[in-house]
């Protein structure tokens, strides 16, 4: 999960952030690859029809993006970018549901998600009729529905926690009927993108989730969601295995937050010679706080190191927000950003991770702000 560590009023600071997991397709999660697998040959990408890399050029981006058109803003797209943030994803879920209840939430031409945002993204992409699933996942689950400790073998394995419970959770909420609906929206020209970090190449993979759903690779769809939330050391990496010309290849993927806090696409990802962006709207939903209240840091090695990570992650998110705002201004797009209020007063207990009480409070915080039209800051 996306690593923005924070001290939010009295909420405390924590270095454990996570998302939600799923079973994989010709993708299996965690552990070492099977003996018959081999790394992807250099210079080739057997999965190029389903993904691009964040550093690819215009031709590759255009191949996947085509030209999204918005029903509400014909001159430009409606874009929603969802950040990571572990259990703080409850804020984003509540914000989307409250936005629906206000009656002015648009349909999105493009939705992107990283880490916990990768779980929210498919439901946001599919529209308001799927708000019930968001509410269920973020208000009716707790730590036991997400992970289980590896108390004895953790030192010798690839992660401290086993995320098998998350695999069941995500599979339950992405049945074949839902993924067929994702494929239908993809066929209509809308796009859903999720980011993972490939461990060996150290590149950010941007997955075209609608194309994957359209091809019927449902387990791959779920495996990518799991990989985007696989915080190194805490959750196991996900091995994506696939067959090309009778040979099985393997890539190992981890949390997309290793590369970026959220995905803001370049202008050439949208534009064609006969289309401009002007008139569209970019919404960035940060499942965290960007401007925390000051806090006292203990003068210990652990506390100082953790505060340094907190500052690094938050600075990265702020820089991305500023860059996206500048991009929007240059392209004639409207821009809005939302994040958790530093004065929310919601208290985090580090000994009770994924507490249903904590997630429900954040959900209600997002819900109330969206209903009262105080969710977004506009630029």
N, C-alpha and C positions, 0 to 999 in steps of 0.2 A: 503494500500500500504506500501510497504517496506519503513521503516523509516531510510533512510540515509539522514540526513539533511546536507546542505552544503553551503559554501560561495565560489563561483567559479569566481575568478577574480572580476569583477564588478557585478556579477549576484545576489548578495544578499544571504540571508539565509531565509529559510522558514520551517515551521513545518507542512505545509499542503501538503500531498502527497496522490495521489490516483491512481486508475486503472480504469477499465471499468466493467460495470455490465451487467447482463442478467437476463432474466426470469428463473425460476427454475422448476424442474420436480415435481414429487411427491415432489418437492422442491418449496417452496414459500419464497420470500425474505422479510426480515424485519418484525418488529412487534412481538408481543407475539405469541406463538404457540396456535393453536386452542384448545378449552377445551377438545377435545377428545384425544389429543395426550399425550404421556407419555415419560419420559426419557428412554434411552436405558438401559436394564438390565445390572447390573454389571457383567463383565466377558464374555459378549457376544458381537459380532459385526455382526449385520445382513447385513452389507455392505462389509464383508470381501472379497468377490469376486471382488470388485471394488476399494478397498483401503487397504493400510497398514499404520502403524504408523512409524514415523521417527526412533523411538527407538526399532523397531522390530528386531529380529535376522535373521541370514542367511537364514533359511528355508522359512520364510515368504517373504523375498525379492526375493529369487530365484523363488518362485511361480509366482510372478508377472513379473519378468524380463526375465525369460528364458535365451536365449543366443543370444543377438543381433549380427548380422554379417554385416559388412560393405562391400559394393560393391567396394569401392575405397581402403580400407585398410583391406584386408581379415584377417589379423592376429589380429585385434583389432577394437573396435568400434570408430566411430566419435560421440562425445558427445557435446551438446550445452547447457549451463546453463545460463538462463536469469534472471537477478535480477529485483527487483522492482524499483520505482523511479517516479511514477506519470507521469506528462506530459513529464518528461525527457525520457520516453519510446520512444519518437520521435527520440532520438539519436540511439537507438537500431534498430528501424525500418529502418532508413536511412542507418545504417551500413550494414544491411542485404541486402538491395536493391543494394547498391553500390558494395558489395561483389559479388552479382549475375552479375552485369554489368562488373566486371573485368573478369568473366568467370572461376574463380577457387573456387567458393563456393561449398563445398561438400554436399552430401546428409547425413543426420544425422540419426544414429541408435537410439539415445536417445536424446530427448529434454526435459528440465525441465524449469518450469516457476513459478515465485512468483509475485503476485500483478500485476503491469503493464506488467511484464514478462509473466504472465499467459494469457494475451491477445495476445501477440506477438507469444507465443510458438506454438499454433496450426498451424499458417501460416508458421512459420519456419519449423515445422515438415513436412508439406505437400510439401515444396519445392519452388523453384524459381517462378513457374508459379502462385503463390499466392502473389507475391510482390505487385501487384496492390492494393490488399485489405489492406496491411500494409500502403501503401502510402496514401490511402484514409482516413483511420482511424486517422492517425497521422498528416495529413496536411490539411484536409478539414473539421475538426471539431473544436469546441471551447467549452467554458464552458456550453453553453446552450444545447449542444448535450450530456452532461455528467451528469449534476446535476442541481437541483433547490433548492433554499434556503427555509427553513422552518422558516420564520421570527417570527411567533407568537407562534407556538406550539413547537419550538425547545427545550425550557426549560423542557417540560413535555414529550418529545418523546425520542427515543433511538438514535437519531442522529441529527446533525445540518442541513444536506442536505438530500433531497430525490433523489435517483438515478434512478427513473423511466426512464428518457431519456436514460440512459446507457443501461437499459434493452432492449430498442428498438434497440439501436446501435449494441449490440452484437448479438441479434437475427437476425438482417438484414445480418450480416456478417458471420453467421454460419447456413446457411440453411441446410435442410436435405441432399441435394446432397453433400455438403461439409463434413458433419459428416459421411456419408456413405463412403466417400473417406478416412477419418481418420480411420474408422473401417477396411478398406481394407489394409492400411499400418500396422495396428496393427496385422492383420491376417498374414502378411508377416514377422512378427518378430520384428518390430520396436516399440519403446515405447515412450509415451508422458505422463509426470508426472506433476501434479500441486499440490502445497502445500496450505493448509488452517490451521487455528488454531481453534480448538474446544474450545468454550468458557468455558464450565463447567468443562471439564476434564483437561484443560490446556495442551492438547497433540497436536502435529503436525500431521495432516492427510496428507498422500501422496496418491493422487488419480490417479488411472490407467485409464487415460482418453480414451485410445483406447478401453479398455474393456467396458467402459460405452457406447461409441458410438456403438460398436458392438452389445450390448444388446438393442440398440434402445432407451436408456434413454436420449434423446436429451435435455430435460429441466434440467435434473440433471447435464449434461455436462455444460450447461450455468450457472446454479446456482452455481456450484463450482467455475467457473471463477469469478462470482460476489463476492462470499465469499472471495476469495483470495485477492480481492482488497478493502475489507470493513474495512477501517481504523477506529478503535474504536472511538466513539464520534462524528466523522464527517460524516461517512456513516453508514447506518443501517446494523446490522448483518444480516446474511442470515439463515433462519430456513430451514433445510433440513428434510423433512418429508417423511416417507416411511412406507409401510405396511408389516408386517410379521405375518403370521398365523392369519389374520384378525384384528390385532392390529396395530394402527398407532403410530410410534415412531418419536421423534423429536430430532435433534441435532442443536445447534446454532453455526455457524462458522463465523470467522472474518479473517482479513488480515493475510496471511501466513508469512508476514514479522515480526510478533510478535516473531516468533521462529528463523528465519534465513534470511539472506540477499539473498542467492541463495541456490539451492540444489546441493550438491556434494555427490554422492552416494558412499557407501563403496565398497571395492573391491569385496566382496562376492556377491554383487548385480549382477555382471557380470559373475563371473567365475564358471565353472563346471570343473570336473576332466579332461576333454579333451580340455579345452579352456583356453588361456591366454590373457591378455590385451595388451601385448607388440605389438607395431606397430600402436596402435590407437592414437587418438588426442582428448584432452579435451579443449574446447573453453569456456571461461567464459566472458560473455558480461554484464558489469556493467552499468546500466542506471543512472549514477551518476559520480562524480569525486572522486578518491581515494586520490589524493594529492593536496588539494586546496591551493591557495595562502593565505598568512596570512591576517587576517582582524582585524579591531578594534572592540572590543565588548563593548557595552555600559554597565556601571556599575549599571544596574538595575536588579531587581529580575527576570523579564521576560527574558531579554536578556541573562543573565548568565545561566538561566535554559535551554533556547533554545540552547545555545552554548554547554552546557553539553550533551544534547540529540544528537546534531550534532556529537560531538566527540565520544560518545558511539556507535552510528550507524556506523560511518566510521571505528572505530577501529574494530568492529565486522566484517565488510566486509573485511578489510585488513587481519584479522586473518584467515578468511575462504579462502581467496585467497592463503595465504601462506600454509595453510594446504592442499589445493587441489593441489598446485604445488608440495609439498612433496610427496603426494600420487601418482601423475603422475610419478614423478621421480622413485619412488620405484617400480612401476608397468611397467616401460618401455614405458610409454605413453608420447607423445609430449604434451606440455601445452602452451596455449596462453590466454592472458587476455586483454580486451579492456575497457576503461572508457572514460568519457568526459574529454577533455583537460581543465586544470585549467586556461589556457590562451586563451580560445576560444573567450572571449570578448562579449559573448552573455548576454545581460542584462535581468534579471528577474524583473518584476514589481509585487510585492505582492498584489497589488490592482486589478490585472487583471489575475486571475488564469485561466489556460487552454487557454491562448491567442493563437490564430491561428498563429500570427506573431512569438511568442516565439517558438512554436512547430515546425514551418516551418524552423526557423533558426537552431534549434538543429538537425532536420532531415537532412538539408543540410550539417551540420558539420559531422555527421556520414557518409553520402553519399560520401563527398569529401575525407575523410580519408580512407575509404575503397577503393575507386577508385585509390587513390595515393599510396596504400599499406603502409600506416602509421597507420593503425587501431590497430594492434596487437603488444603487447609486449610478447616476447617468453621466456620461462623458462625451 
